[in-house]
């Protein structure tokens, strides 16, 4: 699988899924907007990988090392954990300041590294392309992705205002953003 695309339904299903409340914005793209969005996604040198996601990825990469240090030198391990907690607190404050207003969840979703399912007031046809901005609260992980609708159906368990359930496969998501999302879903699974 490449860094930016998910290639099959079996890959999409290989990720753990979790129900979560997130801040979700999406836009249904027309044909000309799809090409433009893919071009922007592919040519963005920042890779839509914000500093919070980078901090999270560094933490994931170094978790084994921190565990080893903590086993050998508990006091040093505890100190390193406290430094990480302070960095995370500072990063969250900066993210909140950049947003300008408190970010609160606006959507209950089912999410994984391969895609997202959410309720909608309107039906969105299969194969439609959507552009997503997803903020995981309270960590402020910001995931930018493009995706394709794989199903749209009536959701008899939802409110009359949001009668459709939309399932989307991410077609373009940066590897680091996917890793941060997979880690978040894993953490939700162990705390639920």
Helices and strands as residue ranges (DSSP letters): H 9-13, E 18-29, H 31-43, H 51-72, H 74-99, E 107-111, E 115-120, E 129-136, E 141-154, G 160-162, E 164-173, H 175-191
